[in-house]
Amino acid sequence: MKRTDLWQLVMALGMAGMGWVVAGCGGESEGPIVPPPPAPAEYADKHMPAGWWTDAAKAEEGRKIFIGETNPDVNCASCHGKDGKPVKAGARDFRKGERMTLYSDSVWFWRISEGVPNTKMKAWKTKLSEEDRWKLLLFERNFGLAGKAWDAGKNAWVMAGEAGGGAAPAAAPAAPAAAPAGK
């Protein structure tokens, strides 16, 4: 075999191997898994409201926001896909739990609120209330972190029933007003 033929064979095998690597990755690349920067001070102490991690009704409200049913100006699914698999280049794939575990609830909330610089991810704080942004995060985590909750005390995602260091306890409901005397 000539040296040129051998070189061409080596190159062809190398290119075929590269094709297998790309195919094995699903053809998309979000780059290396690198932790996001910490949330800025105004978001660092924000956490999912107490009791929400296991609240199916709030998650359903988040789903309606995600698909644009609640607010037609906000349709996360148009980029991130209805199932968390991106339909537009550059959108984060919420199904990749190993990547999503790097985002605390504070960081995730910050990114929804302020957007992501140098990307197409917009800031949604002018279109969604703070409560609606938490509902959105609650729904989105189901793609790659189903059943998980952020535990601020442990600084980690844990099973939702095990979270203990999250948001401050919800305020106690107001006591019913006393009935007027004589009635």
Secondary structure, DSSP 8 states (H G I E B T S, - for coil): --HHHHHHHHHHHHHHHHHHHHHHTTT----S--------HHHHT----TTGGG-HHHHHHHHHHHTTSS-TT--THHHH-TTSS-SSTT---TT-HHHHTTS-HHHHHHHHHH--TTSS----TTTS-HHHHHHHHHHHHHHHSTTEEEETTTTEEEEGGG--SSS-------------TT-
